[in-house]
Amino acid sequence: MRFFKEKFLSANCNTLHAVLNYVDVQFNKIRNFRENIFMKIAICIKQVPGTTAVEVDPVTGTLKRDGVESKLNPCDLYALETALRLKESCGAHLTAVTMGPPQAQSILREAFMMGVDEAFLVSDRKFAGSDVLSTSYTLAQALQSAGTFDLIICGRQTTDGDTAQVGSELAELMDIPHAANITEIRGIEENTLHATALLPGSRLQIAIKLPALIAVDESIAEPRLPSYKLKLATADREIKTLSLKDFADTDENHYGQNGSPTRVVRVFPPEHNTLQERWEGSGKENATRLAAFLEEGKFLQNPR
Ligand SMILES: Cc1cc2nc3c(=O)[nH]c(=O)nc-3n(C[C@H](O)[C@H](O)[C@H](O)COP(=O)(O)OP(=O)(O)OC[C@H]3O[C@@H](n4cnc5c(N)ncnc54)[C@H](O)[C@@H]3O)c2cc1C
């Protein structure tokens, strides 16, 4: 009997705890709503090859992506974590956005499993061959079609394109302020985000008026793992698709290869020089020889 009583009490304690937690969360939401700090946040995430061993097609010069496993760009996990922490601290609605082929849906599912509320796949054959400018323009159009956002969060860079330019180009195209290398969010007050940005050799404390875009540094927070519970809870959640017809600007010349001022003239793996030379002699002789060799090969400038 005692066993059952204890069980009953502990079960009720858990229930009471859950109820109090629920009330607390709802109370915070009402307070945030009343104080108008409920934010709409978009997180830009990209699917990248899961391996560095991606081959280049020698004929077309494009990456051979078929059969190559893909994953969520590692830097974008930090963007997601930043958004999730803002949602937990001041209440927010989170929208993940990715531009890519249909299989990029898998990273949006992963974002759901971490706590994102809504997801958009930006996909259209007309977007193929987009350079950075065209990618940023497409994302800007997509975000404007998806809704209005107080904050857009990007990762620092991708592991395939690697340019670290999309965030700032996107913000410029949307005409909103932006800051990169954000290592800390210090708070949000009166429609202003207070944050710390990392500069070489120093840190900058910034105040940035919302709506704004930030690109976060990996030191900002440890990303959480996807949750199995959320996986089950979001299994049927819709991933919305946006294509050219949904945009305000439907001029095909502004997208994909047509809208890209960059042309890839040739893509090739770097040549490896496997020639070897063996030098006999004293250390001094070899050092002199090495200096002459480096100078001749123009590896050193004004060595003397
Ligand atoms: C001439 C040319 C043609 C190209 N053609 C193709 C092509 O056909 N197919 C192709 O896949 N790539 C193509 N690329 C590469 C493509 O332009 C870049 O991958 C893209 O512009 C993103 O740049 P990045 O990877 O350097 O991103 P970065 O600037 O390094 O990314 C910074 C952050 O921006 C966000 N972000 C970047 N890309 C996306 C995205 N797609 N969706 C959502 N958020 C994003 C993420 O938050 C990311 O952390 C082409 C490039 C050139 C120059």
The ligand as an SDF file (V2000), in Angstrom:
LIG
                    3D

 53 58  0  0  0  0  0  0  0  0999 V2000
   29.2090   30.6340  -61.1980 C   0  0  0  0  0  0  0  0  0  0  0  0
   28.7660   29.8070  -60.0210 C   0  0  0  0  0  0  0  0  0  0  0  0
   27.8320   28.8070  -60.2280 C   0  0  0  0  0  0  0  0  0  0  0  0
   27.3800   28.0350  -59.1610 C   0  0  0  0  0  0  0  0  0  0  0  0
   26.4640   27.0810  -59.3850 N   0  0  0  0  0  0  0  0  0  0  0  0
   26.0110   26.3210  -58.3650 C   0  0  0  0  0  0  0  0  0  0  0  0
   25.0310   25.3050  -58.5770 C   0  0  0  0  0  0  0  0  0  0  0  0
   24.5750   25.0740  -59.6870 O   0  0  0  0  0  0  0  0  0  0  0  0
   24.6180   24.5700  -57.4930 N   0  0  0  0  0  0  0  0  0  0  0  0
   25.1310   24.8030  -56.2450 C   0  0  0  0  0  0  0  0  0  0  0  0
   24.7360   24.1240  -55.2960 O   0  0  0  0  0  0  0  0  0  0  0  0
   26.0390   25.7640  -56.0150 N   0  0  0  0  0  0  0  0  0  0  0  0
   26.5040   26.5200  -57.0290 C   0  0  0  0  0  0  0  0  0  0  0  0
   27.4380   27.4650  -56.8120 N   0  0  0  0  0  0  0  0  0  0  0  0
   27.8800   27.7170  -55.4280 C   0  0  0  0  0  0  0  0  0  0  0  0
   26.8660   28.6460  -54.7590 C   0  0  0  0  0  0  0  0  0  0  0  0
   26.8330   29.8840  -55.4180 O   0  0  0  0  0  0  0  0  0  0  0  0
   27.2680   28.9000  -53.3120 C   0  0  0  0  0  0  0  0  0  0  0  0
   27.3310   27.6630  -52.6560 O   0  0  0  0  0  0  0  0  0  0  0  0
   26.2400   29.7920  -52.6410 C   0  0  0  0  0  0  0  0  0  0  0  0
   26.2990   31.0550  -53.2120 O   0  0  0  0  0  0  0  0  0  0  0  0
   26.4740   29.9580  -51.1860 C   0  0  0  0  0  0  0  0  0  0  0  0
   27.7430   30.4600  -50.9890 O   0  0  0  0  0  0  0  0  0  0  0  0
   28.6340   29.8140  -49.8850 P   0  0  0  0  0  0  0  0  0  0  0  0
   28.4420   28.3280  -49.9600 O   0  0  0  0  0  0  0  0  0  0  0  0
   29.9990   30.3560  -50.0180 O   0  0  0  0  0  0  0  0  0  0  0  0
   27.9410   30.3320  -48.5400 O   0  0  0  0  0  0  0  0  0  0  0  0
   28.5650   31.2380  -47.3790 P   0  0  0  0  0  0  0  0  0  0  0  0
   28.5090   32.6480  -47.7670 O   0  0  0  0  0  0  0  0  0  0  0  0
   29.8850   30.6710  -46.9290 O   0  0  0  0  0  0  0  0  0  0  0  0
   27.4480   30.9280  -46.2810 O   0  0  0  0  0  0  0  0  0  0  0  0
   27.2210   31.7790  -45.1570 C   0  0  0  0  0  0  0  0  0  0  0  0
   25.8740   31.4350  -44.5620 C   0  0  0  0  0  0  0  0  0  0  0  0
   24.8330   31.8020  -45.4670 O   0  0  0  0  0  0  0  0  0  0  0  0
   23.7510   30.8740  -45.3730 C   0  0  0  0  0  0  0  0  0  0  0  0
   23.5810   30.1810  -46.6500 N   0  0  0  0  0  0  0  0  0  0  0  0
   24.4830   29.9890  -47.6390 C   0  0  0  0  0  0  0  0  0  0  0  0
   23.9470   29.3050  -48.6530 N   0  0  0  0  0  0  0  0  0  0  0  0
   22.6630   29.0530  -48.3160 C   0  0  0  0  0  0  0  0  0  0  0  0
   21.5870   28.3720  -48.9430 C   0  0  0  0  0  0  0  0  0  0  0  0
   21.7050   27.7920  -50.1520 N   0  0  0  0  0  0  0  0  0  0  0  0
   20.3990   28.3050  -48.2930 N   0  0  0  0  0  0  0  0  0  0  0  0
   20.2440   28.8850  -47.0750 C   0  0  0  0  0  0  0  0  0  0  0  0
   21.2240   29.5310  -46.4360 N   0  0  0  0  0  0  0  0  0  0  0  0
   22.4200   29.6180  -47.0370 C   0  0  0  0  0  0  0  0  0  0  0  0
   24.1250   29.9020  -44.2460 C   0  0  0  0  0  0  0  0  0  0  0  0
   23.6490   30.4150  -43.0260 O   0  0  0  0  0  0  0  0  0  0  0  0
   25.6420   29.9600  -44.2720 C   0  0  0  0  0  0  0  0  0  0  0  0
   26.2360   29.5720  -43.0590 O   0  0  0  0  0  0  0  0  0  0  0  0
   27.9140   28.2520  -57.8670 C   0  0  0  0  0  0  0  0  0  0  0  0
   28.8700   29.2480  -57.6600 C   0  0  0  0  0  0  0  0  0  0  0  0
   29.3000   30.0160  -58.7290 C   0  0  0  0  0  0  0  0  0  0  0  0
   30.3410   31.0620  -58.4750 C   0  0  0  0  0  0  0  0  0  0  0  0
  1  2  1  0
  2  3  1  0
  2 52  2  0
  3  4  2  0
  4  5  1  0
  4 50  1  0
  5  6  2  0
  6  7  1  0
  6 13  1  0
  7  8  2  0
  7  9  1  0
  9 10  1  0
 10 11  2  0
 10 12  1  0
 12 13  2  0
 13 14  1  0
 14 15  1  0
 14 50  1  0
 15 16  1  0
 16 17  1  0
 16 18  1  0
 18 19  1  0
 18 20  1  0
 20 21  1  0
 20 22  1  0
 22 23  1  0
 23 24  1  0
 24 25  2  0
 24 26  1  0
 24 27  1  0
 27 28  1  0
 28 29  2  0
 28 30  1  0
 28 31  1  0
 31 32  1  0
 32 33  1  0
 33 34  1  0
 33 48  1  0
 34 35  1  0
 35 36  1  0
 35 46  1  0
 36 37  1  0
 36 45  1  0
 37 38  2  0
 38 39  1  0
 39 40  1  0
 39 45  2  0
 40 41  1  0
 40 42  2  0
 42 43  1  0
 43 44  2  0
 44 45  1  0
 46 47  1  0
 46 48  1  0
 48 49  1  0
 50 51  2  0
 51 52  1  0
 52 53  1  0
M  END
$$$$
